[in-house]
Amino acid sequence: MRVAEENAGSSARTHGAGAPMVATLTRLDKICLLVIGLALQFNVETSTFGLPFQRLSDLIPFLTIPYFLLRPGVMSAILSRLVPIGLVVALLGASLVFKAGKQEGDVYLTLVLLLYFVQCVQLVILFRDPSGPAWFSSGILIGMIGSLGALIAASVSIDLAPYGLAVPLDGVDPEIALFMQDKLGGLWTAGNMTGHVFALTGAAAMYLWFRYRRTEIYVLYVLGLLASFPMTNNRAGLLVPLVCLALLVRRSVNALYVACALAVLCGLVMVFGATGHVPVPEQFQSAIEKRFLSDGNTESNIGERLDTTVAALRMIVANPFGIGAIATQNQLREMTGLGTPHNGILSLAIQSGVMVALLFVLGAGRILLRPARFGPFAYYVVLFTVPSLMFEELSINQFFLFFMAFVLAASALAGSAEADIDHRPAALSARVLRD
């Protein structure tokens, strides 16, 4: 099993068609990457303070982009891939100009995606030094502690909205407000969003496992994810992180521990079968029963998602450069009775144009099929991003927008040179299955 020093050694080589190697990251570079990751996860709502930005992560690029442009090798790497980078910028610009049904604020998230794309182009280049994604991932996991704290505060009715740590309920439709209270979001709108943000954080935890071979990093992350579940009531976000956990521990946990864990699990099932209760915290038990054992909406939920998917596809064909948010909600409600397509890729096409969404899909496919070319961080990002996008309209969430921009940037730059490991694309974690 190769260690972090060998990973760092692989970054000393150039990669791709003449792609220049970025210099070793300085201490200030690493601090900037840590802050970017922290701000993405602990994403304060800066609009609360009258700033012309919705979130802290929308402000950070204005501070970091000029600095990183001055780093050795960054500008030359951008110029070497100017055509594919320019294509993405042009398509986002076309959406800004030709988007249908525009109202006030309807271009904001497309502008944010454009801003994130420019920032991510720089990050992909900087991540050729494997300490780059390590510092960035560390910032994300540190930010998760603060974000989890904001969620816990919401669960005990502490109002943090005046401090930009919660979404204000002023003027929110009463039905939506009830939904937000049933599925708490903390820093984000609702649990359906926060649960997936915490799920995508698994990409950062997986990279740190990959670099340092410390399984406890990923285990601690999963414990934080499970702690959030009784508050967010989001089950879809648990799938990929738990599967990856099983893959990680399968070689590091001996048979006795596995047998003991299975015995405990069987005991809990038997207790539940006999008494209807499980000896776990009441809130956690209630969430399990509500979301897994007694959810009577599963069948209708599947039908609703199919209907909204078909309706969203019809809207995309009719509006190839995108359509404004209010017009989208009105048309979807008219066609399906619901205001969301329940799919992040479709909502990206509606929001920023079908070609941008298509480039994202193609980029994600390239990374999965050729992970050795793009490196482990990009691979894990796709691995954790795409499944979540299949469940919710997450293109309106800055955390997901950033990583969608990262996939676009990584594809435009034809991958980074941070590793030359033979990942197997059919596996959830190629190194885990290989070792």
N, C-alpha and C positions, 0 to 999 in steps of 0.2 A: 504494500500500500504506500503510494508516494506521499510525501509530507509537503508542508507549505513551501519549504525551501526549493523543492524541485519545481513546484508550480511557478514560483518567482523566476526560476531559471529559464523556464520556457518563454517568459515575457521578454527575454533579451533578444529574441529573434524577430525579424520583420515578418509580416503576414500579408497575404493578398498581393495584388498586382502593384508592386512598388509602394505599398503602404508604409509611410515613415513611422519609426518607433518614437513614442513620446518619451521624454526624459523621466527619470525617477521622480516620483512625487515628493514635493517638499512638505514640511510640517504644516505650513499654511494651506497647501492644497488639501491635505488630509482633513484638516479642521473644517474647511469649506464643504467637503463631501459629507462629513459627519453632520454638519448643520443642515445641508440640503435634505438628507435622509430624515433627520429629526423633524424638520419643518413639514415634510410631506405627511408624516404619520401624526404628529401632534399639530394638526393643521388649524391654527387659530383662525376664527372668522374675523378677518381684519375689517370687513365692511361695518362691523359693529362700532368701530371707532371713527367712522366717517372717511376712511381711506377708499380710493377708487379701485380697490381689489376685493374680490370675494374672500380669498383665503391667503394665509401667509405664504404658501407655496407659489402664489401668483406674483408675489413681490420679489421673492428671492432671486429669480433669474436676472432681474435688472441689476443686481449687485454682483452676481457671479459670472455672468456671460462676458462682460468686459475684461474681468480679471483672467479668466481661463483663455481668452483669445491671445493673451500675451505669453502664455506658457509655450516653451519650445516644442515644436512639432505639431501643435494644434492647428494653426492656420494652414500649414502646408498639407496636412492630412485632409482638411476640408476642401482645399483647392483641387486636390487630386481626385476627389469624388464630387465635384461641383455639379455635374449633370444630374445624377440621381437625387442629390440634396435639393437642387433647384426645382426638380420635378415635384417633389412633395410640397415645397413652398408655393409653387405655382398653383397646384391643385387646392391647397388651403386658401390661397388668395382668391381663386375663382369662386369658391364657396362663399367667401365673405361678400363678393360683389354680386353674384347671381342667385344667391339663396332666395327662395320664394317665401312669401308671407312674412317678411321681416317686420318685427316690432322692436320697441326699445329693449335692449339687452339680449336680443336673439343671436348676435354675433359674438358675444363675450366668450363662450366656451370654445368656439373655433379659434378665436384669437389666442386663448390660453393654450390650446393644443399646438398652435404655431410657435408660441413662445417656448413651450416645453420641448418641442422638436429641436429648436435651435440649441437649447441647453443640453438635451440628450445627445446631440451630435458630438458636442464637446466631451460629455461624460464617456461615451463609447470609446473615444480616442484615449482619454485618461485611464480608462479601465484596462488598457493594455498592460498597465502595471497592476498585478493582482491585489496589491494593497488598496487600490482605489475602491473596488466594489466591497472590500472588507470594511473599510471605514464607513462607506455609504450604508451598508447593511447594518452596521453597528448603530448608526444614527437612527435608522428605522426602528430597530428593536428597542432602543432607549425611548424613542417617541411613543412606542406602543404602551409603555408603562404609564406615561402621562395620559394617553388617550383612554386607557383602561380606567384610570383614576377618574376621568371626566364621566365615563359611563357609570361607574359606581356611584358618583355623586348624584347623577340623574336618578338612579334607582332608589335613593333615599330622599328624593325631592329637594335636593339642593340646587337652586337656580344659578347656573353659571353663565347664562346668556349675556348678562351685562359685561362679562369679562371675555367675551368672544369664544367661550368654551362650550357653547350649546347653540342649537338653531332656535331663534326666537319663534314663539307661537303666535305672535301678533298678526292678525289678519289671515291666519291659516284656516282653511275650511274645517268646520267642526268634525266632519267624518275623518279627514286626514289627521287632525289633531289626536283623535282617539286612537288611530292606528299608530301614531308616533309614541303614544303613551303605552300601548300594548307591546310594541317592539321598540324598545329604547335604543336611541342612536348615539347618545352622548354628543361627541363633536359633530356627528353627521345627522342627516335628516331622520333616519329610522334604522331599526335593527337590520332590515334587509340590505342596507348599504354598509353599515358598520361591520356586520358579520363577514361580509366579503372583503372588506378592507383588511380585517384581521387575518382572513384566509390568505390573501395575496402577500401579507407580511411573511408567510412561510417561505417565499422565494429568498428573502434575506437570510432567514434562519438556515435554510438549506445551503446557501453559499458559505456561510460561516462554518457549518459542519464540514463542507467539502474542503475548505482551506485549512482548518485547524484540527479536523478529525475529533471534535468534541461533541459527542452525541447529546450530552446534557444541555447544550445550547438549544438544540431543537426540541428536546423534551420540555424544557422550561417554557419555550414559546408555545407549545401545544397546551400546557397547563394554563397559560394565560388565555388562549383561545377558548378552552373549555370553561374557564371562569366567566368569560363574557357571554356564554351561550344562554344561561337562564335569564339574562337581561335583554339580549337581542332577539332570542327565539329564532335564530337563523340556522337552519339545519343544512342547507345546501353548501355553506362555506366550510363545513366540517369534513367533507368527503376527501378531497385531495390531501389536506394536511394529515389526516389520520392514516390514509393509505401509505403516504410517505413515511410516517412514523413507524408503521409496521415493517416497511422495507429496511429502515435504518436499524431497528433494534433486533432484527431477525438473526444477525450474526454476532451481536455484542451481548446478547442475553442468553444464558445457558438454559438447558432443557428444564432444570428444576424450577427456575423462576417462571418460565412459561407455564409449567404445570400448575404452580401455585396460583398464578394469575387466572388461569382457566378455571381452577377450583373455586376461587372467590367469585368469578363471574357466574358460574353455575349456581353457586349458593345464593347469589342475589336474585337470579331468575327464579329459583325455587321459592325463596321468601316472597317474591312478588306474586307468584302463582298461587301461593297459599293464603296470603293476607291482602293482596292488592296494593301493598306498599313496599317500598325499597328503603333500607336504612342508609339513605344519603340525605344531604341537606334538602329541606322541604322545597325551596325554590328550584333547585336543580331537578328534583323529582317531578315537580309540577311542569317544568319545561319539557322534560322527556315525554311525559304522558300527553301533553298538549300537542307536541310536534311530531311524535312518532307513534303513539299508541291509540290516540283518540281523535285524530285529525279527520273530520268528516268531509273536508273540502278538497281532498287530494284529487278525486276524479274530475270534479268541476274545474279545479285549478289547471289540470292538463288541457282540458278543452278550451279554457280561456286563453292559455298561452298559444295554442295552435291558431286560434282565431286572430289574436293580435299579431302573430308572426305573418300570417297571410295578408292581413291589412297593411302591415308595415312594408312588406314587399311591394304591394300595389302603390303605396305612397312613394317609395324609392324610385320605382320606374317612372312615375309621373313627375318627380322632382329630383333629377340626377345631381343637382348641386346642393341639395338639402332644402329644408323648410323650417321656418321659425317654430319655436317651442309652443307658443299658444295655438298657432294654426295646427301643429301636429296633434296636440291634445284634443282639439275640437274635432278634427277629422277622425282620429282613432275612436273617440267616444261615439261619434255618429255611426261608425262602421261596426264597432264591437261593444260599446258601452263602457270601455276602459280607456284610460288616457296614457298607457305605457305599452311599448312593444315587448316588454319583459325579455329583452335580449340586447346586450351591450353592443354587439357588432352592428345589428340593424339600427340601433339608436345612433351609432356613430355615423352611419350612412345618411340617416335623416338629418343629423345635426351638421355634418361637415362634408357631405357629398359621397356618392357611391364609389368614386374612384379612390378616395382616401381610405374608405373601409376595405376596398378590394386590396389595396397595397398593404394594409395591416394584415389581412388574411394571408396574402402571399408571403409577407415577411415572416409571420409566425410559422408558416409551413416550411420555409427555408431553414429557419433556426432549428426546428424539430428534426428535419431530415439531415441537416449537416451541422450538428452541435459542435463538433470539433473545430469547425471554422469560426464559429461565433463565440465560443467559450461557455463555461458553466453558468455564469450569472445570467446571460441572455436566455440560456436554455431553461433555467429554473423560472425566470420571469414568465416565459410563454407557458410553461407547465402549470403554473398557478393562476395565470391571468385568464386564459381562454375558458376553462370550465366555469369560472364565476360569470363570465360574460354570457354564458348560455342561459343564465337564470334571471338576471336583472338588467334594468336599464342603467348601466354603470358608466356610460360615457358622460354622464352629468356629474361624476365624482372626480375631483382633482387627482386623487391618489391613483385611480385607474387611468385617467387621461395621461398622467405622466408616464406610466408604463406602456401605454399604447404608443405614445410618442417615442419611447425607448426602443420598442420593436421596430418602428418605422426608421429610426436613426440607425439601428444596428444593421438593418437590411440595406439601407442606402450606402453604408460604409463597407458593405460586404463582410461584416464580422470583425471582431477584434482579435488580437494576437495573444490573449492572456493565457491560453492553454492549448495543448495539442493532444487532448485525451480522446480516446475512442468511445464517445458516448453512443449508446444504442437507442435510437429514437423511439422504438416501440415500448421502451420501459419508462416507468415513472421517474426512476433515478438510475441512469445508466451505470454510474460508478458503483452504486449499491449492488446492482445485479451482477456487475463484473467482478467485484472483490470476492 
